[in-house]
Amino acid sequence: MNKVNLYVICAAWVGCLAIASCRPQAVDLTPVGETLSEPIALGEAPAAVEQTLKSADIDERYEVILSDSRNDVVVWSLLYCGDDVPAEGYGIVISKGGTTTTIANLRHGRQPSARFDAKTGNLWIIGADMEGTGTLVGRPYLLRFDEEDKAHIVCSIEPFAMQHKLAGRLAYTVEGDLVTLYADGERVDTATNTIDDMGAIDEEGVWIGEQIGYHFEGNSLYIDVTPGLKYVNGPALAYDDLPTLTARVVAADDCSFSIEELKRFVADPFAGRFVSDYDSSELEILPREDGKYDITVSLTRLTLLDDGIGALDDDGLHFSATDASGGTIEGSISLIGDAAKLVFTKSTWGLINEGDTFEFNKTE
C-alpha cells in the first residue's frame, strides 16, 4: 500500500469518527409502569338496581348523560335506588325513538358520558370498573341499535389492555430532579420535581393508570392519560407537572383497538357544554374532524338550533344554523375565561333579533 492510499484511508476513518461524534447519542429510555397487573372482572349490579330498572319511571333518581334531540337518543344513569339505597355506580337506561333499553350491569362511574354517531350507528358510553385497590378506571362501551331500536353492547375496551398498550408507547428518563417523558420515542416534555416533601424521584417511578379518562371530539373517542411520579420515600403516586397525553381510540366489533395520534393534550377552549345561570339555556360546541364545529343552541322558551356548523376566525367562532321556520340564522361566539357569549348576527326568526346576546358558563 502506498503512502497516498494510506493517507486517504486514515482521513476517511478520522472523518467517520468526527461524523459519529456529532450524531445525537441514543437515549436510554425506561418504559412507564402500569397500575393494573391483570384484567378486571366485570361486576354484577346489586339486586336493588335490577329491581329499580324494572320500573319505566325516569325520575330524580336518574341523571341524563346524553340528550341527542336530533337523533332522538337519550341516555340516563341511575344515581340511587331509593332512600339510603345506593346504586353503586350501576344501571343505564337508553331510549331511541321511544324504545327503552335497560342495562343493569353497565357501571357508569362518577363522570359518565356518552355520544351517538348517526353515520355509523355507534353509541359510546364511558363506563368504569373498580379495581381491587379501589382505583376507579374507565371502560368505554360500544353499543348499537337493532331494527327495533333496542340497544345492545357490541364490545368494551378492557382497562388493563388499554394501559398495557399505552405503556408500550410511553417511556422516560430521570436525571436528578428532571423527568423527561417520551411518546413513541419522541420527547414530549421535561418536568421538574416541585413537591418538596415527597423526596427524590424513584428511577423506576413513572406510572400510568390512576389518571386515565376519555373525551369525545366530534364523534371520535379519545383517551387522556396523565403519567404519575413515584417517590422513593413512599408508594404514593403524585401527579406533579407531567403533561396529559391524548390519543384517538379506534375500536373494532371484536374489541380489538388501536391508539392513534398519541401526543400532548392541548384543550380546545371552545369545545364543551355551556349553561346559562339565568334560565338553564344550553350551548354545546363539538369539534369535527374537518376542523369545524357542530353547534347546538337550546334557548329556554325561545328556540332550539340543533344543526349549527361553525368555523373559527380571528374574531371568534361564527356559525350558521336552521331556525324553527326553516330559515337561516347566524351567530358569533366569543370566550371570556370559561364563559361564552353568543351574539346573533342574522335572524328572520320572530323570537330572536339581530344583536340579541346570551351568556353561558362552561360546565365540567
Residue frames as qw, qx, qy, qz and C-alpha x, y, z in Angstrom:
[[0.000, 0.891, 0.453, 0.000, 0.00, 0.00, 0.00],
 [0.437, 0.386, -0.040, 0.812, 1.49, 3.36, -0.97],
 [0.184, -0.220, -0.446, 0.848, 1.54, 6.44, 1.26],
 [0.277, -0.082, -0.231, -0.929, -1.18, 8.20, -0.74],
 [0.599, -0.302, -0.645, -0.367, -3.68, 5.38, -0.23],
 [0.484, -0.279, -0.670, 0.489, -2.77, 5.15, 3.46],
 [0.022, -0.092, -0.206, 0.974, -3.41, 8.86, 3.93],
 [0.444, -0.177, -0.420, -0.772, -6.78, 8.55, 2.16],
 [0.618, -0.322, -0.716, -0.037, -7.84, 5.65, 4.41],
 [0.371, -0.249, -0.537, 0.716, -6.72, 7.45, 7.56],
 [0.133, -0.013, -0.018, -0.991, -8.50, 10.63, 6.54],
 [0.544, -0.264, -0.556, -0.570, -11.70, 8.72, 5.84],
 [0.580, -0.325, -0.708, 0.238, -11.52, 6.96, 9.21],
 [0.200, -0.180, -0.362, 0.893, -10.96, 10.24, 11.08],
 [0.302, -0.113, -0.260, -0.910, -13.85, 11.76, 9.15],
 [0.587, -0.328, -0.688, -0.274, -16.11, 8.87, 10.16],
 [0.454, -0.314, -0.620, 0.558, -15.17, 9.34, 13.81],
 [0.010, -0.077, -0.114, 0.991, -15.90, 13.05, 13.59],
 [0.453, -0.210, -0.457, -0.736, -19.29, 12.45, 11.99],
 [0.595, -0.333, -0.731, 0.022, -20.17, 9.78, 14.56],
 [0.330, -0.241, -0.511, 0.756, -19.22, 12.08, 17.42],
 [0.167, 0.001, -0.052, -0.985, -21.59, 14.76, 16.03],
 [0.475, -0.305, -0.685, -0.461, -24.57, 12.42, 15.83],
 [0.534, -0.488, 0.255, -0.642, -27.01, 12.57, 18.76],
 [0.061, 0.205, -0.953, 0.212, -26.45, 9.73, 21.17],
 [0.521, -0.352, -0.694, -0.351, -29.27, 7.24, 21.68],
 [0.378, -0.456, 0.363, -0.719, -31.27, 7.94, 24.82],
 [0.248, -0.033, -0.954, 0.166, -31.63, 5.07, 27.28],
 [0.499, -0.305, -0.101, -0.805, -35.38, 5.12, 27.86],
 [0.089, 0.029, 0.915, -0.392, -37.23, 3.39, 30.69],
 [0.285, -0.408, -0.698, -0.515, -40.77, 2.16, 29.91],
 [0.401, -0.357, 0.260, -0.802, -43.52, 3.56, 32.11],
 [0.010, 0.049, 0.967, -0.248, -45.21, 1.20, 34.56],
 [0.441, -0.366, -0.539, -0.617, -48.87, 0.28, 34.96],
 [0.376, -0.300, 0.521, -0.705, -51.20, 0.32, 37.95],
 [0.892, 0.031, 0.151, -0.426, -53.24, -2.70, 36.82],
 [0.230, -0.458, 0.847, 0.139, -51.46, -6.05, 36.79],
 [0.151, 0.163, 0.953, 0.204, -54.27, -8.07, 35.22],
 [0.250, -0.369, -0.515, -0.732, -57.72, -7.65, 33.64],
 [0.284, -0.039, 0.530, -0.798, -60.58, -6.58, 35.88],
 [0.002, 0.337, 0.936, 0.103, -63.58, -8.88, 36.19],
 [0.268, -0.363, -0.264, -0.853, -66.86, -7.17, 35.37],
 [0.128, 0.058, 0.757, -0.638, -69.12, -6.85, 38.39],
 [0.155, -0.485, -0.797, -0.326, -72.83, -7.57, 38.66],
 [0.229, -0.467, 0.001, -0.854, -75.39, -4.96, 39.65],
 [0.154, 0.007, 0.785, -0.601, -76.99, -5.25, 43.11],
 [0.044, 0.454, 0.885, 0.091, -80.49, -6.69, 43.26],
 [0.044, 0.710, 0.383, -0.590, -81.83, -3.22, 44.16],
 [0.064, 0.458, -0.416, -0.783, -80.59, -1.88, 40.81],
 [0.027, -0.122, -0.912, -0.390, -82.20, -4.74, 38.91],
 [0.004, 0.599, 0.767, -0.232, -85.47, -4.09, 40.70],
 [0.034, 0.667, 0.113, -0.736, -85.39, -0.32, 40.13],
 [0.049, 0.308, -0.595, -0.740, -84.74, -0.70, 36.40],
 [0.105, 0.355, 0.918, 0.145, -87.91, -2.77, 36.04],
 [0.122, 0.758, 0.437, -0.469, -89.85, 0.45, 36.55],
 [0.479, 0.561, 0.399, 0.545, -90.48, 2.59, 33.48],
 [0.147, -0.973, -0.176, 0.007, -90.38, 5.79, 35.55],
 [0.589, 0.270, -0.139, 0.749, -87.42, 8.11, 34.95],
 [0.339, -0.903, -0.245, -0.098, -87.36, 10.43, 37.96],
 [0.103, -0.924, 0.325, -0.171, -84.94, 12.29, 40.22],
 [0.821, -0.384, 0.403, 0.127, -83.03, 9.07, 40.86],
 [0.783, 0.321, 0.336, 0.413, -81.58, 9.30, 37.35],
 [0.148, -0.717, 0.211, 0.647, -79.09, 11.63, 35.68],
 [0.722, 0.680, 0.122, -0.043, -79.13, 12.46, 31.96],
 [0.539, -0.491, 0.437, 0.526, -75.72, 11.80, 30.41],
 [0.167, -0.021, 0.627, 0.761, -76.77, 12.17, 26.75],
 [0.395, 0.644, 0.504, -0.417, -79.68, 14.07, 25.21],
 [0.182, -0.149, 0.618, 0.750, -79.40, 13.93, 21.41],
 [0.476, 0.512, 0.408, -0.586, -82.62, 15.51, 20.15],
 [0.365, 0.532, -0.487, -0.588, -81.51, 15.37, 16.52],
 [0.403, 0.176, -0.874, -0.206, -81.37, 11.56, 16.56],
 [0.742, -0.390, -0.093, -0.537, -83.93, 11.05, 19.36],
 [0.763, 0.003, -0.577, 0.293, -81.41, 9.28, 21.62],
 [0.359, -0.750, 0.260, -0.491, -81.34, 9.80, 25.40],
 [0.700, 0.035, -0.651, 0.290, -79.14, 8.02, 27.95],
 [0.489, -0.742, 0.141, -0.436, -79.67, 8.10, 31.73],
 [0.465, 0.199, -0.780, 0.370, -77.54, 6.73, 34.56],
 [0.646, -0.617, -0.420, -0.161, -79.08, 5.54, 37.83],
 [0.061, 0.650, -0.443, 0.614, -77.82, 7.57, 40.80],
 [0.177, -0.164, 0.819, -0.521, -79.61, 5.76, 43.62],
 [0.249, -0.247, -0.898, -0.266, -82.37, 3.21, 44.06],
 [0.442, -0.729, -0.443, -0.276, -84.20, 4.91, 46.89],
 [0.343, -0.854, 0.223, -0.322, -83.68, 6.44, 50.32],
 [0.436, -0.641, 0.628, -0.070, -80.28, 5.32, 51.62],
 [0.864, 0.114, 0.481, 0.095, -80.05, 2.66, 48.88],
 [0.008, 0.686, -0.458, -0.565, -77.11, 3.48, 46.56],
 [0.858, 0.470, -0.023, -0.204, -76.95, 2.20, 43.01],
 [0.711, -0.434, 0.439, 0.336, -73.19, 1.62, 43.48],
 [0.018, -0.570, 0.509, 0.645, -72.49, 3.07, 40.05],
 [0.239, 0.123, 0.911, 0.312, -74.58, 0.54, 38.12],
 [0.308, 0.626, 0.679, -0.228, -77.58, 0.96, 35.86],
 [0.015, -0.235, 0.378, 0.895, -78.03, 2.57, 32.41],
 [0.474, 0.584, 0.620, -0.224, -81.28, 3.36, 30.60],
 [0.144, -0.200, 0.515, 0.821, -81.22, 4.11, 26.86],
 [0.480, 0.616, 0.524, -0.340, -84.10, 5.45, 24.76],
 [0.092, -0.221, 0.563, 0.791, -84.20, 5.70, 20.97],
 [0.326, -0.128, -0.585, -0.731, -87.34, 6.60, 19.06],
 [0.675, -0.326, 0.062, -0.659, -89.43, 5.87, 22.14],
 [0.918, -0.050, -0.394, 0.003, -87.96, 2.37, 22.63],
 [0.361, -0.786, 0.417, -0.280, -86.31, 1.86, 26.01],
 [0.825, 0.153, -0.508, 0.196, -83.40, -0.45, 26.85],
 [0.522, -0.781, 0.275, -0.205, -82.18, -1.06, 30.41],
 [0.746, 0.321, -0.506, 0.290, -78.68, -2.39, 31.10],
 [0.664, -0.741, -0.043, -0.090, -78.18, -3.08, 34.80],
 [0.863, -0.308, 0.090, 0.391, -74.59, -4.35, 34.78],
 [0.507, 0.582, 0.015, 0.636, -73.03, -1.42, 32.94],
 [0.494, -0.622, -0.272, 0.543, -71.09, 0.50, 35.57],
 [0.335, 0.843, 0.225, 0.355, -71.25, 4.16, 34.57],
 [0.591, 0.034, -0.233, 0.772, -68.79, 5.62, 37.10],
 [0.214, -0.617, -0.367, 0.663, -68.57, 9.07, 38.66],
 [0.155, 0.602, -0.165, -0.766, -68.32, 11.14, 35.48],
 [0.584, 0.285, 0.737, 0.187, -70.23, 9.20, 32.81],
 [0.256, 0.565, -0.220, -0.753, -70.55, 10.50, 29.27],
 [0.628, 0.300, 0.711, 0.100, -71.96, 9.22, 26.00],
 [0.190, 0.530, -0.330, -0.758, -72.00, 10.07, 22.29],
 [0.703, 0.370, 0.605, -0.056, -74.11, 8.76, 19.40],
 [0.032, -0.409, 0.549, 0.728, -72.87, 8.80, 15.79],
 [0.712, 0.420, 0.310, -0.469, -75.79, 8.53, 13.40],
 [0.495, 0.625, -0.508, -0.326, -73.50, 7.82, 10.42],
 [0.282, 0.316, -0.904, 0.066, -72.02, 4.65, 11.92],
 [0.744, -0.400, -0.397, -0.357, -74.81, 3.81, 14.37],
 [0.583, 0.031, -0.616, 0.529, -72.23, 3.71, 17.18],
 [0.452, -0.813, -0.056, -0.363, -73.26, 4.68, 20.70],
 [0.530, 0.245, -0.590, 0.557, -70.26, 5.10, 23.00],
 [0.575, -0.767, -0.099, -0.266, -70.80, 5.11, 26.75],
 [0.314, 0.511, -0.631, 0.492, -67.87, 5.77, 29.09],
 [0.811, -0.498, -0.252, -0.173, -68.31, 3.39, 31.98],
 [0.064, -0.712, 0.602, -0.356, -65.98, 2.41, 34.80],
 [0.848, -0.128, -0.511, 0.062, -64.61, -0.53, 36.74],
 [0.463, -0.799, 0.300, -0.240, -63.49, -0.68, 40.35],
 [0.622, 0.403, -0.636, 0.216, -60.04, -2.24, 40.64],
 [0.747, -0.343, -0.543, 0.173, -59.17, -4.26, 43.74],
 [0.445, -0.116, -0.346, 0.818, -57.17, -1.44, 45.37],
 [0.020, 0.747, 0.463, -0.476, -60.06, 0.98, 44.98],
 [0.099, -0.334, 0.376, 0.859, -58.77, 2.68, 41.83],
 [0.570, 0.605, 0.452, -0.324, -61.66, 3.67, 39.56],
 [0.238, -0.282, 0.623, 0.690, -60.64, 3.14, 35.94],
 [0.536, 0.442, -0.024, -0.719, -62.56, 3.95, 32.77],
 [0.408, 0.079, 0.878, 0.236, -64.04, 1.38, 30.41],
 [0.375, 0.303, -0.242, -0.842, -65.56, 2.51, 27.08],
 [0.515, 0.268, 0.805, -0.119, -68.60, 0.51, 25.89],
 [0.178, 0.174, -0.538, -0.805, -69.60, 0.36, 22.23],
 [0.433, 0.359, 0.751, -0.347, -73.33, -0.18, 21.65],
 [0.135, 0.015, -0.574, -0.808, -75.57, -0.33, 18.58],
 [0.573, 0.194, 0.377, -0.702, -79.31, -0.37, 17.97],
 [0.315, 0.145, 0.903, 0.253, -81.17, -3.20, 16.26],
 [0.049, -0.335, -0.604, -0.721, -84.08, -2.78, 13.84],
 [0.383, -0.708, -0.579, -0.132, -86.46, -2.30, 16.76],
 [0.015, 0.786, -0.192, 0.588, -84.23, 0.42, 18.30],
 [0.824, -0.566, -0.003, 0.030, -83.17, -1.78, 21.22],
 [0.114, 0.839, -0.520, 0.114, -79.59, -1.11, 22.33],
 [0.986, -0.113, -0.050, 0.115, -77.02, -3.92, 22.57],
 [0.342, -0.789, 0.457, 0.228, -73.43, -3.88, 23.84],
 [0.796, 0.545, -0.262, -0.015, -71.11, -4.81, 20.96],
 [0.782, 0.075, -0.375, 0.493, -67.88, -4.75, 22.95],
 [0.347, -0.937, 0.045, -0.011, -65.96, -2.92, 25.65],
 [0.535, 0.610, -0.441, 0.384, -62.31, -1.97, 25.90],
 [0.805, -0.440, -0.321, 0.234, -60.64, -3.60, 28.91],
 [0.172, -0.970, 0.166, -0.044, -58.80, -1.03, 31.07],
 [0.697, -0.466, 0.461, 0.293, -55.81, -3.35, 31.55],
 [0.703, 0.363, 0.440, 0.425, -55.47, -3.80, 27.78],
 [0.212, 0.937, 0.109, 0.256, -55.58, -0.05, 27.29],
 [0.405, -0.859, 0.305, 0.073, -52.93, 0.58, 29.95],
 [0.786, -0.175, 0.482, 0.345, -50.73, -2.18, 28.54],
 [0.599, 0.593, 0.338, 0.418, -50.88, -0.69, 25.05],
 [0.001, -0.981, 0.038, -0.189, -50.16, 2.81, 26.31],
 [0.628, -0.670, 0.351, 0.182, -47.23, 1.56, 28.41],
 [0.783, 0.108, 0.431, 0.435, -45.66, 0.18, 25.25],
 [0.398, 0.747, 0.247, 0.472, -45.75, 3.63, 23.67],
 [0.203, -0.935, 0.092, -0.278, -44.56, 5.77, 26.61],
 [0.814, -0.065, -0.277, 0.506, -41.11, 6.00, 28.20],
 [0.195, -0.971, 0.033, -0.134, -38.99, 8.42, 30.23],
 [0.647, 0.255, -0.413, 0.588, -35.57, 9.33, 31.56],
 [0.505, -0.845, -0.167, 0.047, -34.60, 10.62, 35.03],
 [0.582, 0.337, -0.236, 0.702, -31.71, 12.99, 35.67],
 [0.095, 0.048, -0.449, 0.887, -31.67, 14.43, 39.19],
 [0.280, 0.418, 0.576, -0.645, -34.98, 16.19, 39.70],
 [0.402, 0.415, -0.325, -0.748, -35.73, 16.23, 35.98],
 [0.566, 0.187, 0.802, -0.025, -38.05, 13.72, 34.34],
 [0.263, 0.375, -0.447, -0.768, -38.33, 13.73, 30.55],
 [0.675, 0.269, 0.620, -0.297, -41.36, 12.00, 29.04],
 [0.065, 0.295, -0.710, -0.636, -41.33, 10.37, 25.59],
 [0.734, 0.341, 0.421, -0.410, -44.18, 9.19, 23.36],
 [0.865, 0.467, 0.160, 0.085, -43.20, 6.81, 20.55],
 [0.765, -0.017, 0.070, 0.640, -39.56, 7.75, 21.15],
 [0.211, 0.619, 0.124, 0.746, -40.19, 11.48, 20.68],
 [0.233, -0.142, -0.523, 0.808, -39.63, 13.88, 23.58],
 [0.157, -0.738, -0.592, -0.283, -42.88, 15.33, 24.90],
 [0.252, -0.879, 0.036, -0.403, -41.87, 17.37, 27.93],
 [0.535, 0.128, -0.612, 0.569, -39.34, 17.72, 30.74],
 [0.511, -0.756, -0.240, -0.331, -40.80, 18.15, 34.23],
 [0.218, 0.438, -0.600, 0.633, -39.17, 19.23, 37.49],
 [0.510, -0.440, -0.715, 0.190, -39.97, 17.73, 40.87],
 [0.061, -0.521, 0.111, -0.844, -41.60, 20.60, 42.80],
 [0.748, -0.551, -0.225, -0.292, -43.08, 18.59, 45.67],
 [0.094, 0.677, -0.605, 0.409, -40.50, 19.19, 48.41],
 [0.550, -0.376, 0.597, -0.447, -41.95, 16.81, 50.98],
 [0.950, 0.180, 0.008, -0.255, -42.16, 13.79, 48.66],
 [0.688, -0.416, 0.516, 0.296, -38.43, 13.11, 48.48],
 [0.026, -0.460, 0.650, 0.605, -36.45, 12.14, 45.39],
 [0.776, 0.326, -0.166, -0.513, -37.89, 10.65, 42.22],
 [0.794, -0.144, 0.589, 0.039, -37.59, 6.88, 42.02],
 [0.018, -0.443, 0.673, 0.592, -35.50, 5.84, 39.00],
 [0.088, -0.203, -0.904, -0.366, -38.31, 3.46, 38.10],
 [0.020, 0.410, 0.642, -0.648, -41.04, 5.79, 39.20],
 [0.352, 0.212, -0.186, -0.893, -43.26, 6.89, 36.30],
 [0.204, 0.237, 0.948, -0.060, -46.57, 5.06, 36.13],
 [0.349, -0.081, -0.328, -0.874, -49.89, 5.37, 34.37],
 [0.323, -0.280, -0.898, -0.103, -53.35, 4.24, 35.25],
 [0.160, -0.522, -0.648, 0.531, -54.70, 6.30, 38.12],
 [0.203, 0.642, 0.091, -0.734, -55.42, 9.29, 35.89],
 [0.107, 0.048, 0.789, 0.603, -56.86, 7.85, 32.69],
 [0.393, 0.516, 0.472, -0.597, -60.03, 9.31, 31.25],
 [0.366, 0.322, 0.713, 0.505, -61.86, 9.71, 27.97],
 [0.223, 0.584, 0.172, -0.761, -63.42, 12.51, 25.97],
 [0.594, 0.531, 0.576, 0.185, -65.10, 12.98, 22.61],
 [0.020, -0.481, 0.271, 0.834, -64.02, 15.18, 19.73],
 [0.530, 0.149, -0.483, -0.681, -66.89, 15.19, 17.29],
 [0.924, -0.128, -0.043, -0.357, -67.96, 11.55, 17.29],
 [0.693, 0.350, -0.575, 0.258, -64.45, 10.18, 17.86],
 [0.776, -0.623, -0.097, 0.017, -63.37, 8.69, 21.18],
 [0.378, 0.668, -0.459, 0.447, -60.12, 9.96, 22.72],
 [0.790, -0.442, -0.341, 0.252, -58.21, 8.69, 25.75],
 [0.018, 0.862, -0.276, 0.426, -56.43, 11.09, 28.12],
 [0.875, -0.265, -0.291, 0.280, -53.60, 9.89, 30.35],
 [0.066, -0.895, 0.311, -0.313, -51.50, 11.79, 32.90],
 [0.767, 0.098, -0.546, 0.323, -48.40, 9.83, 33.98],
 [0.550, -0.818, 0.007, -0.168, -47.63, 9.96, 37.69],
 [0.336, 0.607, -0.610, 0.384, -44.31, 10.27, 39.52],
 [0.858, -0.434, -0.275, 0.006, -43.45, 7.78, 42.25],
 [0.000, 0.826, -0.426, 0.369, -41.06, 8.88, 45.02],
 [0.556, 0.235, -0.758, 0.247, -38.51, 6.83, 46.95],
 [0.061, -0.165, 0.683, -0.709, -39.88, 7.62, 50.42],
 [0.511, 0.208, 0.604, -0.575, -43.27, 6.07, 49.81],
 [0.345, 0.219, 0.856, 0.317, -45.52, 4.16, 47.41],
 [0.286, 0.735, 0.409, -0.459, -47.82, 7.12, 46.74],
 [0.454, 0.392, 0.471, 0.647, -48.28, 8.43, 43.21],
 [0.033, -0.736, -0.212, 0.643, -48.21, 12.21, 42.86],
 [0.542, 0.607, 0.431, 0.390, -49.12, 13.88, 39.59],
 [0.291, -0.795, 0.013, 0.532, -46.68, 16.74, 39.51],
 [0.073, 0.733, -0.326, -0.592, -46.11, 18.71, 36.28],
 [0.316, -0.031, 0.849, 0.422, -46.11, 15.75, 33.87],
 [0.365, 0.190, -0.240, -0.879, -48.26, 16.64, 30.85],
 [0.695, 0.260, 0.576, -0.344, -51.51, 14.96, 29.95],
 [0.035, -0.212, 0.774, 0.596, -51.34, 13.00, 26.70],
 [0.677, 0.354, 0.312, -0.564, -54.21, 12.22, 24.37],
 [0.066, -0.190, 0.864, 0.461, -54.78, 9.67, 21.61],
 [0.675, 0.123, -0.169, -0.707, -57.66, 8.72, 19.33],
 [0.459, -0.102, 0.868, -0.159, -59.11, 5.27, 20.02],
 [0.587, 0.257, -0.472, -0.605, -60.19, 3.18, 17.02],
 [0.469, -0.135, 0.818, -0.304, -62.10, 0.06, 18.02],
 [0.384, 0.056, -0.771, -0.505, -63.44, -2.93, 16.06],
 [0.757, -0.295, -0.161, -0.560, -66.51, -5.02, 16.86],
 [0.865, -0.080, -0.472, 0.149, -64.29, -7.79, 18.27],
 [0.532, -0.841, -0.027, 0.091, -62.96, -5.32, 20.88],
 [0.708, -0.008, 0.114, 0.696, -59.54, -5.08, 19.26],
 [0.034, 0.983, 0.166, -0.075, -58.39, -1.47, 19.15],
 [0.643, 0.228, -0.034, 0.731, -55.58, 0.89, 18.27],
 [0.215, -0.859, -0.193, 0.423, -54.50, 4.24, 19.66],
 [0.566, 0.487, 0.267, 0.610, -53.54, 6.88, 17.11],
 [0.099, 0.779, 0.024, 0.618, -52.16, 10.42, 17.20],
 [0.691, -0.553, -0.324, 0.335, -50.55, 9.98, 20.63],
 [0.340, 0.504, -0.060, 0.792, -49.45, 13.50, 21.56],
 [0.141, -0.151, -0.505, 0.838, -49.54, 16.15, 24.24],
 [0.008, -0.701, -0.710, -0.065, -53.07, 17.19, 25.10],
 [0.061, -0.041, -0.039, 0.997, -54.00, 20.80, 24.40],
 [0.186, 0.553, 0.752, -0.308, -57.58, 21.53, 25.36],
 [0.083, 0.431, 0.472, 0.765, -59.78, 23.31, 22.84],
 [0.031, 0.145, 0.477, -0.867, -61.28, 26.20, 24.85],
 [0.491, 0.046, -0.210, -0.844, -64.39, 26.29, 22.65],
 [0.540, -0.066, -0.807, -0.230, -65.19, 22.58, 22.97],
 [0.104, -0.116, -0.823, 0.546, -67.70, 21.59, 25.61],
 [0.218, -0.663, -0.679, -0.227, -71.06, 22.33, 27.14],
 [0.089, 0.115, -0.246, 0.958, -72.04, 25.77, 28.42],
 [0.226, -0.619, -0.752, -0.018, -75.11, 26.53, 30.57],
 [0.065, -0.597, -0.038, -0.799, -76.84, 29.81, 31.41],
 [0.177, -0.126, -0.726, 0.652, -77.11, 30.64, 35.12],
 [0.318, 0.043, 0.076, -0.944, -80.19, 32.73, 34.31],
 [0.766, 0.133, 0.093, -0.621, -82.58, 30.20, 32.73],
 [0.692, -0.175, 0.698, 0.055, -80.56, 26.99, 32.15],
 [0.697, 0.680, -0.106, -0.201, -80.29, 27.60, 28.41],
 [0.779, -0.309, 0.455, 0.300, -77.53, 25.48, 26.90],
 [0.463, 0.783, -0.358, -0.213, -74.80, 25.81, 24.29],
 [0.849, -0.217, 0.446, 0.181, -72.88, 22.73, 23.13],
 [0.373, 0.805, -0.403, -0.227, -69.82, 23.01, 20.89],
 [0.887, -0.136, 0.427, 0.113, -68.28, 19.83, 19.47],
 [0.009, -0.638, 0.583, 0.503, -65.10, 19.78, 17.32],
 [0.898, 0.384, 0.126, -0.174, -65.34, 17.98, 13.98],
 [0.787, -0.170, 0.388, 0.448, -62.55, 16.09, 12.24],
 [0.518, 0.610, 0.304, 0.516, -62.65, 18.61, 9.34],
 [0.352, 0.051, -0.189, 0.915, -61.64, 21.44, 11.70],
 [0.309, -0.439, -0.198, -0.820, -65.15, 22.88, 12.02],
 [0.114, -0.013, 0.764, -0.634, -67.62, 22.60, 14.92],
 [0.310, -0.491, -0.744, -0.331, -71.08, 21.13, 15.44],
 [0.033, -0.092, 0.381, -0.919, -73.10, 23.63, 17.48],
 [0.304, -0.555, -0.753, -0.180, -76.37, 23.14, 19.36],
 [0.046, -0.168, 0.281, -0.944, -78.14, 26.08, 20.99],
 [0.323, -0.539, -0.772, -0.091, -81.11, 25.45, 23.29],
 [0.020, -0.211, 0.212, -0.954, -82.65, 28.73, 24.47],
 [0.015, 0.362, 0.848, -0.386, -85.34, 28.26, 27.10],
 [0.274, 0.694, 0.538, -0.392, -88.81, 29.25, 25.79],
 [0.193, 0.721, -0.244, -0.619, -87.27, 30.67, 22.60],
 [0.756, 0.518, -0.304, -0.260, -85.84, 28.08, 20.22],
 [0.787, -0.308, 0.500, 0.192, -83.70, 25.01, 19.62],
 [0.503, 0.741, -0.393, -0.208, -80.97, 25.12, 16.98],
 [0.817, -0.317, 0.482, 0.014, -79.57, 21.61, 16.57],
 [0.842, 0.370, 0.259, 0.294, -77.79, 21.69, 13.19],
 [0.015, 0.974, -0.180, -0.135, -75.33, 24.54, 13.61],
 [0.862, 0.141, 0.058, 0.484, -71.94, 24.36, 11.90],
 [0.141, -0.979, 0.071, 0.126, -69.23, 26.84, 12.85],
 [0.779, 0.326, -0.093, 0.527, -65.69, 27.85, 11.94],
 [0.491, -0.684, -0.100, 0.529, -63.04, 29.85, 13.79],
 [0.484, 0.672, 0.036, 0.560, -61.52, 33.10, 12.62],
 [0.359, 0.228, -0.383, 0.820, -59.66, 35.94, 14.34],
 [0.327, -0.364, 0.088, -0.868, -62.89, 37.32, 15.83],
 [0.552, -0.136, 0.633, -0.526, -64.22, 34.10, 17.35],
 [0.230, 0.116, 0.955, 0.150, -66.41, 31.18, 16.36],
 [0.445, 0.252, -0.104, -0.853, -69.02, 32.00, 13.71],
 [0.252, 0.127, 0.959, 0.025, -71.84, 29.58, 12.93],
 [0.467, 0.053, -0.321, -0.822, -74.93, 29.14, 10.79],
 [0.196, 0.138, 0.942, -0.235, -78.00, 27.04, 11.63],
 [0.234, -0.356, -0.658, -0.620, -81.60, 26.46, 10.60],
 [0.266, -0.088, 0.462, -0.841, -84.30, 28.13, 12.69],
 [0.391, 0.237, 0.821, -0.341, -87.74, 26.71, 13.51],
 [0.563, 0.644, 0.192, -0.481, -89.28, 28.23, 10.35],
 [0.849, 0.301, 0.327, 0.287, -86.62, 26.75, 8.07],
 [0.291, 0.936, -0.100, 0.169, -84.71, 29.99, 7.63],
 [0.715, 0.223, -0.339, 0.569, -81.01, 30.63, 8.14],
 [0.417, -0.903, -0.001, -0.102, -79.86, 32.07, 11.45],
 [0.687, 0.387, -0.331, 0.517, -76.28, 33.06, 12.21],
 [0.519, -0.853, -0.004, -0.051, -74.29, 33.95, 15.28],
 [0.455, 0.597, -0.501, 0.431, -70.86, 34.63, 16.72],
 [0.814, -0.547, -0.187, 0.054, -69.44, 33.03, 19.87],
 [0.297, 0.676, -0.460, 0.493, -66.60, 34.54, 21.90],
 [0.772, -0.346, -0.477, 0.238, -64.95, 33.40, 25.13],
 [0.085, -0.756, 0.347, -0.549, -64.05, 35.29, 28.28],
 [0.310, -0.378, 0.797, -0.355, -62.32, 32.80, 30.55],
 [0.137, 0.122, 0.983, 0.009, -64.72, 29.87, 30.96],
 [0.377, 0.583, 0.466, -0.548, -67.71, 31.96, 29.88],
 [0.305, 0.213, 0.678, 0.635, -69.16, 32.05, 26.37],
 [0.257, 0.540, 0.219, -0.771, -71.04, 34.96, 24.82],
 [0.364, 0.343, 0.773, 0.391, -73.35, 34.31, 21.88],
 [0.197, 0.526, 0.048, -0.826, -74.43, 37.21, 19.69],
 [0.590, 0.487, 0.635, 0.107, -76.89, 36.62, 16.86],
 [0.166, -0.400, 0.327, 0.840, -75.72, 38.39, 13.71],
 [0.335, 0.043, -0.556, -0.760, -78.52, 37.34, 11.32],
 [0.161, 0.244, 0.903, -0.316, -82.09, 36.27, 12.11],
 [0.358, -0.174, -0.420, -0.816, -85.52, 36.17, 10.48],
 [0.427, -0.362, -0.823, 0.095, -87.00, 34.15, 13.38],
 [0.242, -0.761, -0.248, -0.549, -89.56, 36.27, 15.23],
 [0.708, -0.688, -0.157, 0.035, -88.35, 35.45, 18.74],
 [0.683, -0.373, 0.146, 0.611, -84.70, 36.32, 18.08],
 [0.306, 0.950, 0.035, -0.048, -83.40, 39.62, 16.73],
 [0.689, 0.442, -0.200, 0.539, -80.05, 40.56, 15.29],
 [0.059, 0.608, -0.382, 0.694, -77.83, 41.69, 18.16],
 [0.801, -0.502, -0.015, -0.326, -79.57, 39.56, 20.81],
 [0.276, 0.546, -0.720, 0.328, -76.92, 38.36, 23.25],
 [0.890, -0.389, -0.118, -0.206, -76.82, 35.32, 25.56],
 [0.054, 0.671, -0.684, 0.281, -74.17, 34.32, 28.09],
 [0.952, -0.145, -0.246, -0.115, -73.22, 30.83, 29.29],
 [0.311, -0.712, 0.616, -0.130, -70.76, 29.30, 31.75],
 [0.565, 0.327, -0.748, -0.119, -68.76, 26.18, 30.95],
 [0.859, -0.386, 0.144, -0.304, -69.67, 23.01, 32.82],
 [0.379, -0.527, 0.758, 0.067, -67.28, 20.26, 33.93]]
